[in-house]
Amino acid sequence: MVHAARGLLAAGVDVLVVTVPEGFVEQATTALLGAVPRTDLWVVEGGPTRQASVALGLAALDDDVDTVVVHDAARAFAPPSLVAQVIDAVRSGHGAVVPGLPVVDTTKRVGPADASGARPVLETPDRDSLVAVQTPQGFDRALLDRAHAAGAGRACDETTAASDDAGLVESLGEPVWVVPGDLAAWKITTRTDLARAERLASGEKTPHDKVPHDRPAHNLPAEPDAAEPAGAVCEPLPAEET
């Protein structure tokens, strides 16, 4: 989370909203205050899905914010140059922008598994037309707000929630544009990925650390003064019985 925040700030992001799971606001706030430069920072509790969490993060932003980048902490080493490229593309008139890398493996579209667990191949898409999408993804604020409002009914359930914000924009029928991605923006997913990330973090000296320190003070405590969204994004999930 801290490495991801540093990369965003080094690219010129001047308002940082971090959404965290229930019960982690204080811990995340302490970690960020001790590691990032002075900035306009909010830490808010997220929802049961990624989509719901982004919606709650958007609700914490002031109305005068007109460009938003949405980033996953799991892509902790995305370089500031990638963040800046996405922001520049949005500000040049592209309402929704995602970074993407060419797909190097042959990709198959498959159907449901049979009794043995094998799945039939339905199609082999031309990989020249495919990209593997990364974050940060950038948006015109008004467009992203509209996309989340239209897709709010999907937000509470992992089986229906959008896996990225660009998907919500696509559902509106609005165009999404791809800019070149970066290999450094790989996603921490497996235990092997986590071990690799720990090795990088232990000795990393990158532009993430060269962040201007003349920013305004942190706006904490963690509850922002921004207006609450009209109704909760999702009802709380029932507690699991043990």
N, C-alpha and C positions, 0 to 999 in steps of 0.2 A: 504493500500500500504506500509506504513512504517513498520507495524508488519511483513508483508510478507518479506520485504527486510531484516529485522533483522534476521529472521529465516534462510534465505539463507546464509547470511554472517557468522552467527554463525556456519554453517556447513562447512565453508572453501571456499565458492564461493568467488573468488577474482576479478571478473569483473562483474559488475551489469549493465544491460541495461534495462531500464524501458520504455515501450511504453505507451503513454497516448493519449486521444482523442485530436482532433484539438483544439488549444487554451488553453491547460492546461499544456504546457511544463514549463512555468515559475512557476506556482503554485506548480506543483509536485516537481520541482527542489528545491524550497524553503523549502517545507515540508521535503524532504529527507536530505538536507544539515543540517537541524536543529535537525535531529533525529537519523541518522545512523553514525557510525564511519567513519574515513577517509578511503576511498576505491577508486577503479577505477570505476567511476560512469558516465553513460551517460543517459540522458533523451531525448527520441526522439518521434516525433509525429507518431502515428499509422495509420492504414488504416480503411476502412469501415467494416472489419470483423476481427475476431480473427486471422484467417489464414494470412491475409494480414499484420496485426500488427506484428506477429511473424517474417514474412519474412523481414520486415523493421528493426526489432531488430537484426536479424541475419546479415543484411548488415552492421550494425554499429560495429560488432565485428572485431578485428584484425584477420588476417589469421592464426596466430600461436595458436589460441584457438582451442583445439581439442576435448573438452568435453563440452556439453551444457545441462543445465537443463532449462526447460520451465515451468514457474509457474504462476498460476492465483492469483492475489491479493485477489480475493474472498475467497480463502482458506488461510486466513491471519494467522491462528494459527497452520499451519503445523509445527511440531517440527523439529529442526535441525537434530535430529537422523534419521528422515525419509529422509530428503534431502541427508544426508551422505550415507545412505543405497542405494539410487538410484545411486548416483555418483559412489560408490564402485562397483555396479553391472555393470555399463557401462565400467569402467576401467578394470574389470575382463574379458572383451571380449564380452559382450552382447551389440549389437549396438543400441538397442532401449529398454528402460525399463520404465514400468509404475507401480505405486503402486496401489493395488486393495484390496478391502474388500469383504468378502463373502456376497452374497445376501441372506438376511434372509426372505424376503417376497416371496410368490409364485408369479411368473412373467408370464404374458400372452402376447403372440404376437397376435395383433388384426388387423382386416381389416378396410376398410372405413366404416364410419357411414351411417346408413340408414336415411330415412326422419325424424324419431323420434329422431335422435341423438345417438341411441344405436349402438355399434360396435360389430361385431361378433368375437368370439375367434377363432383364427386359430391354435394355438399351445400353449402348456404349456411346456416350456423348462425345463430341469432338472437343478434346481438351484445350484446343486453341481458343475456344469460346468460354472457357471456365477460368475463374480466379478463386483463390482461397482468401476470404475476407478477414481483415484484422480490425483492431481498434487502435487509436481513437477514430470514431466516426463523427463527422461534423455536420451541423444543421443550421439553417435559418430558424431562429427561435420560434417564430410564429408557425412555421410548418411543422416543427416537432411537437409543439403543443397541440396542434390540430390532429396530428397522427395519433398521439396518445389519447386524446379525447375520443376519437373515433374507435380506437381499439380497447377502450377501458374494460369492456365486457370480457375480454380474453385474459386480463392481467392476473387474476387470482389463482389460476390453475396452471401448473407446469405443462400439462398436456396441450394447452391451447395458447399459452403466452408466447409472444414473439421472442425468438432467440437473439435478435438484435433490433435496434431502432430503425435501421434502414428497411427492415421487413414491414414495419408499421407504415412507413412512408409509401412503400410499394403498394400496400393494400389500399391506399387512397387513390392509386393510379398516377401518382406523381413520379417523375424521373429521379433515379439515384445514379450518381456518377462515381466512377472508379478512378483513383489516382494510384501510382505505383506504391506498393507496400514496401516493407523493410524486413529483412530476415531477423533483425534484432528484436522485432516486435512479436517474437514467438510466445506461445501461451503455456503457462505452467499448468499442466493437467495431471501428469502421472508422478509417482514418487521419484522416478528418474529425473523428470523435469525439475522437481523441487530441489533435488541434490545439485543439479546443474546451476540453478538459480542461487543457491546458498554459496556455491564456489565463486560465482560472479560477484555476488554482493560483498563477499568478504574482502575482496581486493579491488573493487571497482573504483576507478578514477575517470569519470566521464564528464561531459558538459552538464550533466544533471547537477553537479556540485557548483557550477559557475552561474548561480542565480543572483540577480541584483538584490541587495538587501535594503533598498530604499522604498519598500512597499509599506502600505498602511498596516496598522496593528491588526492582530487577529480579532475577529468579531465573535467572541465566545462569551457566555456559555453556549452550549450546543443547540439550544432552541432558538431559531431565527425569529425575527420580528415579522417576516413576510406573512401574508395572509395564508391561512390554512386552506387546503384544497376543499372544494365543495363536496363534503362527504368523504369518508375514508375510501382509499383506493380498494382495499380488501378488508373483509372481516378477519379478526384474529383467528388463527388456526387453533383447533381444540388441543389441549395438552395431551401428550401421549401418556397412556397408562403404563406403569412399570410394576 
